[in-house]
Amino acid sequence: MWFDEVDEAFSTQTCSCCASRTGPKGVAGLGIGEWTCIHCETTHDRDCNAARNILAVGRDRLAGGIPALSAQAAVGHD
């Protein structure tokens, strides 16, 4: 099995539609569950928006290709 970590920084603040970082910021913004992007006017649920952004990063990495595994790595031997 292969996986890669995705940095979730700013995933709740970045609009998953237009990529503008217009969402709630700071500790005070943590309690805001829904927000509207000032650029594209899309309304977001904070958690769903973050999930879409993280998924997009993962898909971008997959589009670049998954590194080939050696036969030993594929069966779990070093």
C-alpha positions as CSV (number, residue, x, y, z in Angstrom):
1,M,0.0,0.0,0.0
2,W,1.2,3.5,-0.8
3,F,0.2,6.8,0.8
4,D,1.5,10.3,1.1
5,E,0.7,12.9,3.7
6,V,-1.1,16.0,2.6
7,D,-0.4,19.3,4.5
8,E,-3.8,20.5,5.6
9,A,-2.6,24.0,6.4
10,F,-5.1,26.6,5.2
11,S,-7.5,23.9,3.8
12,T,-10.4,25.4,5.7
13,Q,-9.6,29.0,4.7
14,T,-9.0,28.4,1.0
15,C,-12.0,28.4,-1.3
16,S,-12.3,25.0,-3.0
17,C,-13.9,26.6,-6.0
18,C,-11.6,29.6,-6.8
19,A,-8.6,28.9,-4.5
20,S,-8.8,32.3,-2.8
21,R,-7.9,32.3,0.8
22,T,-10.9,34.2,2.1
23,G,-12.2,31.9,4.8
24,P,-12.3,32.6,8.5
25,K,-8.9,33.0,10.1
26,G,-7.3,32.7,13.5
27,V,-8.6,31.3,16.7
28,A,-11.8,33.4,16.5
29,G,-12.5,31.8,13.1
30,L,-12.5,28.2,14.4
31,G,-16.1,28.5,15.6
32,I,-17.4,29.6,12.2
33,G,-18.8,26.5,10.5
34,E,-20.0,28.1,7.3
35,W,-18.6,31.0,5.2
36,T,-19.0,32.6,1.8
37,C,-16.0,33.4,-0.5
38,I,-15.8,37.1,-1.2
39,H,-14.4,36.4,-4.7
40,C,-16.7,33.7,-6.2
41,E,-19.6,34.0,-3.7
42,T,-19.6,30.2,-3.0
43,T,-20.9,29.2,0.4
44,H,-18.8,26.6,2.1
45,D,-19.2,24.2,5.1
46,R,-15.8,24.5,6.7
47,D,-15.2,20.8,7.0
48,C,-16.5,19.9,3.6
49,N,-14.4,22.6,2.0
50,A,-11.3,21.4,3.7
51,A,-12.0,17.9,2.6
52,R,-12.4,19.0,-1.0
53,N,-9.1,20.9,-0.9
54,I,-7.2,18.0,0.6
55,L,-8.7,15.6,-2.0
56,A,-7.7,18.0,-4.8
57,V,-4.1,18.0,-3.5
58,G,-4.1,14.2,-3.5
59,R,-5.5,14.0,-7.0
60,D,-2.9,16.5,-8.3
61,R,-0.2,14.2,-6.9
62,L,-1.8,11.1,-8.5
63,A,-2.0,13.0,-11.8
64,G,1.8,13.4,-11.6
65,G,2.2,9.6,-11.3
66,I,2.6,7.2,-8.5
67,P,6.2,6.2,-8.0
68,A,7.0,2.6,-9.1
69,L,7.6,0.2,-6.4
70,S,10.3,-2.5,-6.5
71,A,9.1,-6.1,-6.2
72,Q,10.5,-6.2,-2.7
73,A,8.7,-3.0,-1.6
74,A,5.5,-4.3,-3.1
75,V,5.5,-7.4,-0.9
76,G,6.8,-5.6,2.2
77,H,10.4,-6.7,2.3
78,D,13.3,-4.3,2.7
